[in-house]
Amino acid sequence: MVINLKNKFWIILGIIAVIAICIGIYFFTKNNNMNNNYSSTRISTNEQSNSNDSATNSSNENSNKNNEKTENKTNKIEITQNSTGSEQKKEEAISSFSTKIYTKENSRQNNISITCASLNDTIVPNGSTFSFCNTLGPATPNQGYQEADVFDEDGNKIKGLGGGKCQVSTTLYNAVLKTPGLVITERHPHSNKVPYIQTGKDAAVSYGSYDLKFRNDLGYDIKIKAENNSDNVIITLYRLN
């Protein structure tokens, strides 16, 4: 009986050992499979990332190509505009005249600035007659004109809208006098002496009564450039070729 019990003990112990070995082999195999699966998953993720990067790079390349096309198109437009600009008439100064502003009254300075801005860049075609009053129109508050010193018909100094316009018309008159081929067809003197020009060289203007007119017989168009600062009015006439 004792021997049999010992035999059973060793048999049971052997079985337990076999079972333990089998269990160890099972968990060892399972762990290897899990590691392999994890590694495979990481590789797939990297491949997907590379694929996305490739798609992004491809998209960027397409975007760059589109940008290049847009830039090329813009360059072509600029070239066309430059080409068109080069076909514009060239300007060549043919005469210039300036008068000194002695009265620093703000309203007069304002009126002179408005008048020069309105007159500036006026083109007088060959064969046409220029009218100062028709070009600028009447001096009104809506245009920004203010009251400043003017002369009435008797030579008295009074306040009137647009005082200062006559200095611009006088400056233009003298620039025209310096240009053979520009023919004065209407001009009026002031009723009193003005400080900015010698007697006989002024040109009074008053919408509806006094005007300054000249005809362009030069054989080409001209452009009037009118500028002013606090000290001077400058008129330059340009030949348009």
C-alpha distance (Angstrom), angle and dihedral (degrees) to the residues before:
residue distance angle dihedral
M1 . . .
V2 3.77 . .
I3 3.77 92.5 .
N4 3.74 91.5 50.1
L5 3.76 92.2 51.7
K6 3.78 90.5 51.6
N7 3.76 90.8 49.0
K8 3.80 91.2 51.2
F9 3.81 90.2 48.7
W10 3.80 92.1 54.7
I11 3.73 91.7 43.1
I12 3.82 91.7 52.5
L13 3.77 91.0 44.8
G14 3.79 90.2 51.3
I15 3.78 91.4 50.4
I16 3.78 91.0 49.9
A17 3.79 90.3 49.8
V18 3.79 91.7 50.1
I19 3.79 90.6 49.0
A20 3.80 91.0 48.6
I21 3.79 90.7 50.4
C22 3.81 91.3 48.9
I23 3.79 91.4 49.6
G24 3.80 90.8 49.5
I25 3.78 91.6 50.2
Y26 3.85 90.3 49.6
F27 3.81 95.9 52.6
F28 3.81 91.5 42.8
T29 3.81 91.0 54.3
K30 3.82 92.3 45.1
N31 3.80 92.7 52.3
N32 3.81 91.2 51.4
N33 3.80 90.9 51.6
M34 3.83 91.7 49.7
N35 3.80 91.4 51.1
N36 3.79 90.8 49.6
N37 3.81 91.4 49.8
Y38 3.84 91.9 49.8
S39 3.77 91.7 50.0
S40 3.76 91.1 48.8
T41 3.78 91.6 50.5
R42 3.82 92.8 52.1
I43 3.79 91.3 50.0
S44 3.79 90.9 51.7
T45 3.79 90.6 50.0
N46 3.79 91.1 51.6
E47 3.76 91.4 48.6
Q48 3.80 89.6 51.2
S49 3.81 89.8 49.6
N50 3.80 90.6 49.6
S51 3.77 88.8 49.1
N52 3.81 90.5 51.5
D53 3.79 90.5 47.5
S54 3.79 89.7 51.5
A55 3.79 90.3 49.9
T56 3.82 90.2 48.3
N57 3.80 91.6 49.0
S58 3.77 90.0 48.8
S59 3.79 90.0 49.9
N60 3.80 90.9 49.1
E61 3.79 90.7 49.9
N62 3.80 90.5 51.6
S63 3.80 90.0 47.1
N64 3.80 90.7 50.5
K65 3.80 90.6 49.9
N66 3.79 90.2 50.4
N67 3.80 90.3 48.7
E68 3.80 90.2 50.1
K69 3.79 89.9 51.2
T70 3.82 90.2 49.4
E71 3.79 92.0 48.3
N72 3.78 91.4 48.6
K73 3.78 89.6 49.6
T74 3.82 90.8 50.0
N75 3.80 90.8 49.2
K76 3.77 90.3 52.2
I77 3.80 90.3 52.0
E78 3.79 91.2 50.0
I79 3.78 91.4 49.1
T80 3.79 90.0 50.8
Q81 3.79 91.3 49.7
N82 3.80 91.4 48.6
S83 3.76 89.7 48.2
T84 3.79 90.5 51.5
G85 3.80 91.1 47.0
S86 3.79 91.0 52.9
E87 3.79 89.1 59.0
Q88 3.81 92.3 60.2
K89 3.78 117.4 107.7
K90 3.79 116.6 -87.6
E91 3.80 118.0 -121.1
E92 3.80 122.4 -133.6
A93 3.80 121.3 -178.9
I94 3.82 111.4 -124.7
S95 3.83 102.1 171.6
S96 3.79 141.9 -2.5
F97 3.79 137.7 -171.6
S98 3.80 135.5 -179.5
T99 3.80 135.9 -168.1
K100 3.78 128.6 -160.3
I101 3.80 120.1 -116.3
Y102 3.81 108.0 -134.8
T103 3.80 99.3 170.8
K104 3.82 111.6 71.6
E105 3.80 94.8 -171.6
N106 3.83 108.3 143.9
S107 3.80 94.5 -133.6
R108 3.81 92.1 52.0
Q109 3.81 91.6 47.4
N110 3.81 88.1 50.2
N111 3.81 92.6 51.6
I112 3.79 92.8 48.0
S113 3.81 90.9 51.4
I114 3.82 92.8 50.3
T115 3.81 91.7 47.5
C116 3.82 93.5 49.7
A117 3.79 91.8 47.3
S118 3.83 91.1 50.7
L119 3.80 93.3 47.1
N120 3.80 96.8 42.5
D121 3.84 117.5 109.5
T122 3.82 93.4 11.4
I123 3.81 110.2 156.5
V124 3.80 119.7 -146.2
P125 3.83 108.8 -161.7
N126 3.77 120.1 -140.6
G127 3.81 111.3 -86.6
S128 3.83 94.5 16.9
T129 3.81 129.6 114.4
F130 3.80 120.2 -123.9
S131 3.82 120.3 -142.8
F132 3.80 118.2 -165.6
C133 3.81 94.2 -159.7
N134 3.79 95.5 45.5
T135 3.81 91.1 47.4
L136 3.81 96.3 49.7
G137 3.80 101.7 26.1
P138 3.81 124.9 -152.8
A139 3.81 121.9 -31.8
T140 3.80 106.6 -107.6
P141 3.82 135.5 166.7
N142 3.81 88.6 -117.5
Q143 3.79 88.3 65.7
G144 3.79 90.3 50.2
Y145 3.80 97.5 -103.6
Q146 3.79 118.3 150.4
E147 3.80 135.1 -163.3
A148 3.79 115.9 -86.6
D149 3.81 137.9 152.1
V150 3.82 117.2 -53.7
F151 3.82 134.5 158.4
D152 3.78 122.3 -112.4
E153 3.83 121.7 -144.4
D154 3.80 91.2 -83.8
G155 3.80 94.5 52.8
N156 3.79 95.3 -103.2
K157 3.80 117.8 144.0
I158 3.80 111.4 -121.3
K159 3.80 137.4 157.3
G160 3.78 116.6 -93.9
L161 3.80 139.1 160.5
G162 3.77 112.7 -90.8
G163 3.80 98.3 19.6
G164 3.81 103.8 172.1
K165 3.81 98.2 41.4
C166 3.80 89.4 102.0
Q167 3.80 91.7 62.9
V168 3.80 89.0 58.3
S169 3.82 92.7 47.3
T170 3.82 89.9 47.2
T171 3.81 91.5 51.3
L172 3.82 90.3 49.9
Y173 3.82 90.9 47.3
N174 3.80 91.9 56.9
A175 3.82 92.5 46.3
V176 3.81 87.8 53.6
L177 3.82 91.5 48.6
K178 3.81 88.4 57.8
T179 3.82 91.3 56.3
P180 3.83 116.9 77.5
G181 3.78 108.3 -147.5
L182 3.81 94.7 42.6
V183 3.79 106.8 99.7
I184 3.81 120.9 -157.6
T185 3.81 109.2 -135.4
E186 3.84 99.3 171.7
R187 3.79 133.1 19.8
H188 3.83 134.5 150.8
P189 3.83 130.9 -163.2
H190 3.79 122.9 -133.1
S191 3.80 119.9 -101.4
N192 3.79 88.6 -119.4
K193 3.79 137.6 25.0
V194 3.80 116.8 -77.7
P195 3.83 119.7 -149.6
Y196 3.81 99.2 -136.3
I197 3.85 99.5 64.4
Q198 3.78 138.4 26.9
T199 3.78 120.0 -97.9
G200 3.80 114.1 -78.4
K201 3.81 94.7 24.5
D202 3.82 98.9 80.2
A203 3.80 126.6 100.7
A204 3.79 117.7 -154.4
V205 3.80 119.3 -157.3
S206 3.80 130.8 -168.5
Y207 3.79 120.1 165.1
G208 3.80 110.3 -110.1
S209 3.83 95.7 14.9
Y210 3.83 118.0 35.5
D211 3.79 120.8 36.4
L212 3.80 139.3 169.6
K213 3.80 113.4 -136.1
F214 3.80 134.6 171.5
R215 3.80 135.1 172.7
N216 3.80 122.6 -132.1
D217 3.81 108.2 -130.7
L218 3.82 94.9 155.4
G219 3.79 96.1 108.5
Y220 3.81 92.7 -118.4
D221 3.81 139.6 60.8
I222 3.78 120.6 -91.6
K223 3.80 134.0 -156.5
I224 3.81 125.5 -145.5
K225 3.79 117.1 -140.0
A226 3.82 113.9 -165.8
E227 3.81 122.0 -171.9
N228 3.77 136.6 165.7
N229 3.78 143.4 178.6
S230 3.79 131.6 178.8
D231 3.81 90.9 -76.1
N232 3.81 108.9 34.2
V233 3.79 148.2 26.5
I234 3.82 113.5 -143.4
I235 3.79 125.8 -167.5
T236 3.82 121.1 -174.1
L237 3.80 125.6 -177.8
Y238 3.79 118.6 -149.3
R239 3.77 130.7 -160.6
L240 3.80 112.9 -133.6
N241 3.83 110.9 -143.7
